[in-house]
Amino acid sequence: MARCVKCHRRLAPGLPCSTHGGAASPELRLHSGAPPTWWEPLDRCIGSGGFASVWEIRGGGVLKVAHVDHDQARARMRREAEALAAIGAPTVPRLDDQGVLPDGRAWMSMERITGENLGDVTSNGPLRSDRAISIALAILDALGKVHAAGFIHRDLKPDNLVVRDDRSVAILDFGLARRVPVDPDDPTRANTQVGSLEYIPPEQLVDPASVDQRADLYAFGCLLYELCAGRPPFIGDAAALTRAHAALRPPPLTALAAVPTELESLVHECLAKLPARRPASAAALRSSFSGLRDTTPPSMRTLRAEHSWAVIREGTQPVVLLWAELPRVDRALLAVLASHKVSVISQRGRRVLAAAAGVEHADPAGVAIATARDLAAAGARVALHLVELRVTQDINGIAFTGAAVEQPEAWLPSVPWTGVVLTRALATVTLVPARPSELGPNFVALGDAGEIAELFGRDALLADLSADAAAALAGLGPGLAVLVGDPGVGKSAIAAALGPRLYEMGARIITGAVPPPGSLRPSYSVLGDLVSTPEGPLVRAIGDAIRAAARAQPTAIILDDLH
């Protein structure tokens, strides 16, 4: 489906993004041919996919007809009818009849479900977490009944879910459904993709015939992430989505949406790469959701949002304040602030108070830290602080109001300092190299970019990396984690802190780092040519050596600076 190129929100057919404008989504084009020969009058085509088209029956209900006369199409339609009959209304459409047309195409007639399609809901942007939780509970109720009937859906996505007027959810399109635990008559072809790439679980990419109910819970996590954030956890083309589902972590949900941290934890639990780390069943997951309420204020980690549209609105929101005492007042130093597009709130001689917020920046904390580094390099001393402020916007620009703006001395160090210091409020939610400060426990000193220093805000990330590594080292299969970030945010520090944890698990640690360009002896450059040769002898030899090492002892490889 079409998405906004900036916020990745699903676009309604024929409309541009309501937030960013841009090109309109193509109009929805359904089956344009004549309706199939049927003994009741048919009206318009209301849906068409790669397998079949769905037509309105004038007397009520809908008719689903396969596109082609093929044994596999007939088997797939029979499987869908079998699933609908076994599960039953109102969880799924009521099955009326099924058969084969004179031209050999399979058909199925069923109830027409009325209500709000979740595909349309997601095109309107993110939901409040209380409504998202309400829909999630209804989805889990329906999904639990599907699983109890002995089926998994394998294509759970917003388009296949309808919220009825009574707030229950009906699940549509069981063309890819599979019986569990075994299904010798699975009608889907071997070695073909089964499912929609934006919502597909990693194991379904590898072997769709062996997945269990936890595959549907992964897809559920993807669609709930989209309901809350306005976009799915991963975006990109087919190759990027395949790689992301297999090996990458999604952005933290609280980085894109103001949701309770408990909700974020449950969503990310559903998105675990290994099925064993997901909830055991839809019923167990529903039980965990039942106690959630929308009482948590927007997380401070909203500052690390990849897309600022999620926090662009007036009202109280997290802001990074930058206070600087310049060595002198001149245009060059003031130009540093302008170049980073931070908002200057006030200036009194050499002292400047500025702000970076989600209204203007996707990563306000990163912008503030980069600005502070540049000012400190010119001889300024800088303090950074995270606080919630009232943000308003008019024709004159953005205004920030609050006690921290009116009385910055309340959060600034009480004694002189040099360089850049961060308050704990900011340091604990930002991955940044830092050192303990002589100013006391409420402040840390910003470390140099790339320096291996104490890394605040790393505990949750290290815990997740360690858990994934433990699963791989225990024999559940090879594990891969890719840590991506701008220079200076602390990737090397994470790698350095992770090594000892892996060693304690009994792993052999192999580390390597790519040195800066031009630092190697000229004769070494030939190695680059060898390594860049796909499937060359050197690549195969390295792979053989790694396999041999792993057979002898659990092995972890940590590579730095791969960019």
C-alpha positions in Angstrom: 0.0 0.0 0.0 1.1 3.6 -0.5 2.6 5.4 2.5 3.8 9.0 3.2 7.5 9.2 2.5 8.1 11.3 5.7 6.0 9.7 8.4 5.2 6.4 6.7 1.6 6.6 7.6 -0.7 4.5 5.3 -2.4 6.7 2.8 -6.1 6.5 2.0 -6.8 5.8 -1.7 -6.6 9.0 -3.8 -5.5 11.2 -0.8 -2.1 12.7 0.3 -0.8 12.5 3.8 -3.0 14.8 6.1 0.1 15.9 7.9 2.8 16.3 5.3 0.8 16.6 2.0 2.8 15.4 -1.0 1.7 13.2 -3.8 -1.7 11.6 -3.4 -2.1 7.9 -3.1 -3.2 6.2 -6.3 -7.0 5.6 -6.5 -8.0 2.1 -5.5 -8.4 0.0 -8.7 -10.4 -3.1 -8.2 -11.5 -5.8 -10.7 -12.5 -4.0 -13.9 -13.9 -7.0 -15.8 -17.4 -8.3 -16.0 -18.8 -10.1 -12.8 -18.7 -13.9 -12.9 -21.8 -15.8 -14.0 -23.9 -16.3 -10.9 -27.5 -17.2 -10.2 -28.1 -14.1 -8.2 -27.5 -10.5 -9.4 -24.1 -9.2 -8.5 -23.2 -5.6 -7.8 -19.8 -4.0 -7.6 -16.5 -5.6 -6.9 -15.5 -4.5 -3.3 -12.1 -6.2 -3.1 -9.5 -7.8 -5.3 -6.1 -9.4 -4.5 -3.6 -11.7 -6.0 -5.8 -14.7 -5.4 -9.4 -13.7 -5.8 -12.0 -11.0 -6.2 -14.9 -10.3 -3.9 -18.3 -9.1 -5.3 -21.4 -7.8 -3.6 -24.5 -10.1 -3.9 -27.5 -7.9 -4.4 -29.7 -10.0 -2.1 -27.1 -9.8 0.7 -23.7 -11.3 1.4 -20.6 -11.4 -0.8 -19.2 -13.8 -3.4 -15.4 -14.6 -3.4 -14.2 -16.0 -6.7 -10.7 -17.2 -7.5 -8.9 -15.5 -10.5 -7.8 -18.8 -12.1 -8.9 -22.3 -12.9 -6.2 -24.2 -11.0 -6.0 -27.1 -8.6 -4.1 -25.1 -6.0 -6.7 -22.2 -6.2 -9.5 -24.7 -5.6 -7.6 -26.3 -2.6 -6.9 -22.8 -1.1 -10.6 -21.9 -1.4 -11.6 -25.2 0.2 -9.2 -24.5 3.1 -10.6 -21.0 3.6 -14.2 -22.4 3.7 -13.1 -25.1 6.1 -11.6 -22.5 8.4 -14.7 -20.3 8.4 -16.9 -23.3 9.1 -14.7 -24.5 12.0 -14.2 -21.1 13.6 -17.8 -19.7 13.1 -19.4 -16.3 13.2 -19.1 -13.7 14.5 -15.4 -14.1 14.8 -15.2 -14.7 11.1 -17.8 -14.2 8.3 -20.6 -16.7 8.3 -20.0 -19.2 5.5 -23.1 -19.7 3.3 -21.9 -22.0 0.5 -18.9 -23.0 -1.7 -18.3 -24.7 -5.0 -16.7 -24.4 -8.4 -18.0 -22.3 -11.4 -18.5 -23.9 -14.8 -15.3 -22.3 -15.9 -13.4 -24.2 -13.2 -12.8 -21.3 -10.8 -13.5 -21.9 -7.1 -16.0 -19.7 -5.3 -17.4 -19.2 -1.8 -20.4 -17.1 -0.6 -20.5 -15.6 2.8 -21.8 -12.9 5.1 -20.7 -9.4 4.4 -19.0 -7.9 7.5 -19.9 -4.3 8.2 -17.8 -2.0 10.4 -14.6 -0.1 10.4 -11.7 -1.7 8.6 -8.4 -1.3 10.5 -6.7 -0.4 7.2 -8.8 2.7 7.1 -8.2 3.4 10.8 -4.4 3.4 10.3 -4.6 5.9 7.4 -6.0 8.4 9.9 -2.8 8.4 12.0 -1.9 7.0 15.4 -4.6 6.2 18.0 -4.7 7.1 21.6 -3.3 4.2 23.6 -6.6 3.6 25.4 -8.4 3.0 22.1 -5.5 1.0 20.7 -5.6 -1.2 23.8 -9.4 -1.6 23.4 -9.0 -2.8 19.8 -6.1 -5.0 20.8 -8.2 -6.8 23.4 -10.9 -7.4 20.8 -8.4 -8.7 18.2 -6.9 -11.1 20.8 -10.4 -12.4 21.7 -11.0 -13.2 18.0 -7.5 -14.6 17.5 -7.9 -16.8 20.5 -11.0 -18.4 18.9 -9.2 -18.9 15.6 -6.4 -20.7 17.4 -8.8 -22.7 19.6 -10.4 -24.0 16.4 -7.0 -25.4 15.3 -6.0 -22.7 12.8 -3.4 -20.0 12.4 -4.1 -17.1 10.0 -0.6 -16.3 8.7 -1.7 -13.0 7.1 -2.9 -10.9 10.0 -2.8 -7.2 9.0 -5.0 -4.2 9.3 -6.8 -4.8 6.0 -8.0 -8.2 7.3 -9.5 -6.9 10.5 -12.9 -5.2 10.9 -14.1 -3.5 14.1 -17.9 -4.1 14.3 -20.4 -1.7 15.8 -20.4 -3.6 19.1 -16.5 -3.1 19.2 -15.8 -6.8 18.6 -13.4 -7.6 15.8 -14.0 -9.9 12.9 -11.0 -11.5 11.1 -11.2 -11.8 7.3 -9.3 -13.6 4.5 -8.3 -17.1 5.6 -6.7 -17.9 2.2 -3.3 -18.6 3.8 -4.7 -20.3 6.9 -3.0 -23.4 8.1 -4.1 -26.1 10.5 -1.9 -26.7 13.6 0.0 -28.5 14.8 0.5 -30.3 11.5 -1.2 -29.7 8.1 -0.2 -32.2 5.4 -2.8 -30.6 3.1 -1.4 -27.0 3.4 -2.5 -25.5 0.0 0.3 -22.9 -0.2 3.2 -23.7 -2.4 6.7 -24.5 -1.0 9.4 -22.0 -1.4 7.0 -19.1 -1.8 6.4 -16.1 0.5 3.3 -16.6 2.7 2.0 -13.4 4.3 2.4 -9.6 3.9 6.0 -8.3 4.3 5.2 -5.5 6.7 3.7 -7.9 9.2 5.5 -11.2 8.6 7.3 -13.0 11.4 10.9 -14.1 10.8 10.2 -17.8 11.0 7.5 -17.5 8.3 10.1 -16.0 5.9 12.1 -19.2 6.3 9.5 -22.0 6.5 5.9 -20.9 6.5 4.8 -24.6 6.7 6.2 -25.0 10.2 5.0 -21.9 12.0 2.6 -22.0 15.0 0.2 -19.6 16.8 3.1 -17.4 17.9 3.5 -16.3 14.3 0.1 -14.6 14.5 1.2 -12.9 17.7 4.2 -11.4 15.9 1.9 -10.0 13.2 -0.4 -8.8 16.0 2.6 -6.9 17.5 3.3 -5.3 14.2 -0.2 -4.1 13.7 -0.6 -2.8 17.3 2.7 -1.0 16.9 1.2 0.7 13.8 -2.1 1.6 15.6 0.0 3.3 18.3 2.7 4.9 16.2 1.0 5.5 12.9 3.5 3.3 11.0 4.6 -0.3 11.3 7.8 -1.2 13.1 9.8 -1.6 9.9 9.5 0.3 6.6 11.3 0.0 3.3 11.2 -2.1 0.1 10.9 -5.9 0.1 14.6 -6.6 0.7 14.8 -4.1 3.5 11.7 -5.5 5.2 12.9 -9.0 4.9 16.3 -8.1 6.5 14.6 -6.1 9.2 12.2 -8.8 10.3 15.0 -11.3 10.3 17.7 -9.3 12.1 16.9 -5.8 13.2 15.2 -4.3 16.2 12.3 -1.9 15.6 12.5 1.7 17.1 11.2 1.7 20.7 7.5 2.3 20.6 7.8 5.1 23.1 10.2 6.8 20.7 7.3 7.3 18.3 4.2 7.4 20.5 3.1 8.5 23.9 2.1 5.1 25.3 2.4 3.4 28.7 5.7 1.7 29.1 3.9 -1.5 30.0 2.2 -1.4 26.6 5.6 -0.9 24.9 7.0 -3.9 26.7 4.1 -6.1 25.6 4.4 -5.0 22.0 8.1 -5.6 21.9 7.6 -9.0 23.5 5.3 -9.9 20.6 8.1 -8.7 18.2 10.7 -11.1 19.6 12.7 -12.8 16.8 12.5 -16.1 18.5 9.0 -17.6 18.9 10.0 -19.0 22.3 10.4 -15.4 23.6 6.9 -14.3 22.6 3.8 -14.8 24.7 2.7 -18.4 24.8 -0.8 -17.8 23.5 -3.4 -15.1 22.6 -5.2 -15.8 25.9 -2.0 -15.3 27.9 -1.3 -12.1 26.0 -4.8 -10.8 26.5 -4.5 -11.4 30.2 -1.4 -9.2 30.2 -3.2 -6.4 28.3 -6.3 -6.4 30.5 -4.7 -4.4 33.3 -3.3 -1.6 31.1 -4.7 1.9 31.4 -3.6 5.0 29.6 -2.2 6.8 32.7 1.4 7.1 31.7 2.5 10.5 30.5 4.5 10.8 27.2 7.9 9.1 27.7 11.0 11.2 27.8 12.3 8.8 25.2 10.0 10.6 22.7 13.1 12.7 22.2 14.7 10.0 20.2 11.8 9.8 17.7 12.7 9.0 14.2 9.8 11.0 12.9 9.0 14.3 14.6 5.4 14.2 13.3 4.5 12.0 16.3 5.2 14.9 18.7 4.4 17.9 16.5 1.6 19.5 18.4 1.0 22.3 20.8 0.9 21.6 24.5 3.2 20.2 27.2 6.0 18.1 25.7 9.6 17.1 26.4 12.2 19.7 25.4 16.0 19.8 25.7 17.2 23.1 27.0 20.7 24.3 26.2 22.3 27.0 28.4 25.7 28.3 27.2 28.1 30.9 28.3 30.1 32.0 25.3 33.7 33.2 25.4 32.7 36.2 23.5 29.7 37.5 21.6 30.3 37.4 17.8 28.4 36.3 14.7 30.4 33.1 14.3 29.4 31.7 17.7 25.7 32.7 17.2 25.9 31.1 13.8 26.6 27.8 15.5 23.1 27.9 17.1 21.5 28.9 13.8 23.3 26.2 11.9 21.8 23.5 14.2 18.4 25.2 14.0 17.9 25.4 17.8 15.5 28.0 19.0 17.1 30.8 21.0 14.8 31.7 23.9 16.8 34.5 25.4 20.3 36.1 25.3 21.9 38.2 28.0 25.3 39.3 27.0 27.4 36.1 26.6 24.8 33.9 28.1 22.3 32.2 25.8 19.3 29.9 26.6 18.1 27.8 23.6 15.8 24.8 23.1 15.5 21.8 20.8 12.1 20.1 20.6 10.2 17.6 18.5 8.4 20.5 16.8 11.5 21.1 14.8 13.7 18.0 15.1 13.4 14.3 14.8 16.1 13.8 17.5 16.1 16.9 19.7 18.6 15.4 22.2 21.1 14.6 19.4 20.8 18.1 18.0 21.4 19.7 21.4 24.4 17.5 22.0 25.9 18.3 18.6 25.3 22.0 19.2 26.9 21.8 22.6 30.0 20.0 21.2 30.5 22.8 18.6 30.1 25.5 21.2 32.5 23.9 23.6 35.1 23.5 20.9 35.0 27.3 20.5 35.5 27.8 24.3 32.0 27.9 25.6 30.7 26.1 28.7 27.4 24.4 28.2 24.7 22.7 30.2 21.9 20.5 28.8 18.7 19.6 30.6 15.5 17.7 29.7 12.2 19.0 31.0 8.6 19.2 30.0 7.6 22.7 28.8 4.5 24.4 27.3 5.1 24.7 23.6 3.1 27.1 21.4 3.5 28.1 17.8 2.2 31.1 15.9 3.3 33.4 13.0 6.2 34.6 15.1 7.6 31.2 15.7 7.8 28.7 18.6 7.5 29.8 22.2 8.6 27.7 25.3 7.2 28.5 28.7 7.8 26.9 32.1 9.7 27.3 35.3 12.9 25.8 33.8 12.9 28.7 31.2 12.0 31.4 33.7 14.6 30.2 36.3 17.4 28.2 34.6 19.5 28.7 37.7 17.2 26.1 39.4 18.7 23.3 37.2 22.1 24.7 36.3 25.2 23.7 38.4 25.7 25.9 41.4 29.5 26.0 40.9 31.6 26.8 37.8 32.4 24.1 35.3 34.1 23.7 31.9 33.0 21.8 28.8 29.6 20.3 28.5 27.5 18.8 31.3 24.2 17.0 31.2 21.6 16.8 33.9 20.7 13.2 34.9 17.2 13.8 33.5 18.7 13.9 30.0 21.7 11.5 30.5 19.5 8.6 31.7 17.3 8.6 28.5 20.0 9.4 25.9 22.7 7.0 24.7 25.8 9.2 25.1 29.3 8.7 26.3 29.7 10.5 29.6 31.8 10.6 32.7 30.9 11.2 36.4 31.1 14.9 37.1 32.7 16.8 40.0 29.4 18.8 40.1 27.7 16.0 42.0 25.3 13.2 41.4 22.8 15.3 39.4 25.2 15.9 36.5 27.5 14.0 34.1 30.2 15.3 31.9 29.8 14.7 28.2 32.5 12.4 26.8 34.3 12.8 23.5 32.7 11.3 20.4 33.8 7.7 20.1 35.3 7.6 23.6 34.8 4.5 25.7 33.2 6.0 28.7 30.3 5.4 31.0 27.3 5.1 28.8 24.1 6.3 30.4 20.8 5.0 29.2 22.4 1.7 28.0 21.0 -0.8 30.6 17.8 -1.8 28.7 19.7 -2.2 25.4 22.5 -4.3 27.0 19.9 -6.5 28.7 18.1 -7.1 25.3 21.4 -7.8 23.5 22.5 -10.2 26.3 19.2 -12.1 26.2 19.4 -12.6 22.5 23.0 -13.7 22.7 22.1 -16.1 25.6 19.4 -17.7 23.4 21.8 -18.2 20.5 24.6 -19.5 22.7 22.2 -22.0 24.3 21.8 -23.6 20.9 18.6 -22.0 19.6 20.3 -21.0 16.4 22.7 -18.3 15.2 21.9 -14.8 16.4 22.6 -11.4 14.7 22.2 -7.9 16.1 23.0 -4.7 14.3 23.5 -1.5 16.3 23.0 1.6 14.2 23.5 5.2 15.3 25.2 8.4 14.5 28.9 8.9 15.4 29.5 9.6 19.0 26.3 8.1 20.4 28.1 5.2 22.1 28.0 2.2 19.8 31.7 1.3 20.7 30.9 1.7 24.3 28.0 -0.7 24.0 30.3 -3.2 22.2 32.9 -2.9 25.0 30.3 -3.4 27.7 28.7 -6.4 25.9 32.0 -8.4 25.6 32.4 -9.2 29.3 28.8 -10.3 29.6 29.2 -12.7 26.7 32.4 -14.0 28.2 30.6 -14.8 31.4 28.2 -16.9 29.4 31.1 -19.1 28.3 31.5 -17.7 24.8 34.8 -17.3 22.9 34.9 -13.6 22.0 36.3 -12.5 18.7 36.5 -8.8 18.2 37.4 -6.6 15.3 37.2 -3.0 14.2 37.6 -1.2 10.9 40.3 1.5 11.2 39.7 5.0 9.8 40.2 5.3 6.0 43.8 5.8 5.0 45.3 4.6 8.3 46.3 1.2 6.9 49.5 0.5 5.1 49.0 0.6 1.3 49.7 -3.1 0.9 46.8 -3.9 3.2 44.3 -2.4 0.7 44.3 -5.6 -1.3 42.3 -7.2 1.5 39.4 -4.8 0.8 39.3 -6.1 -2.8 39.2 -9.7 -1.6 36.5 -9.1 1.1 34.3 -7.3 -1.4 34.3 -10.3 -3.7 30.9 -12.0 -3.2 31.3 -15.7 -2.2 35.0 -15.5 -3.0 37.5 -18.0 -1.6 38.4 -15.7 1.3 34.8 -15.3 2.3 34.2 -19.0 2.2 37.3 -19.6 4.2 36.3 -17.1 6.9 32.9 -18.8 7.1 34.4 -22.2 7.5 36.7 -20.9 10.2 33.8 -19.4 12.1 31.8 -22.6 11.9 34.7 -24.6 13.1 35.2 -22.2 16.1 31.5 -22.4 16.9 31.5 -26.2 16.9 34.4 -26.2 19.3 33.0 -23.6 21.7 30.1 -21.1 21.7 31.4 -18.1 19.8 30.5 -14.4 19.7 31.9 -12.0 17.1 31.8 -8.3 17.8 32.6 -6.0 14.9 32.9 -2.2 15.2 32.7 0.6 12.7 31.3 -1.6 9.9 30.1 1.6 8.1 
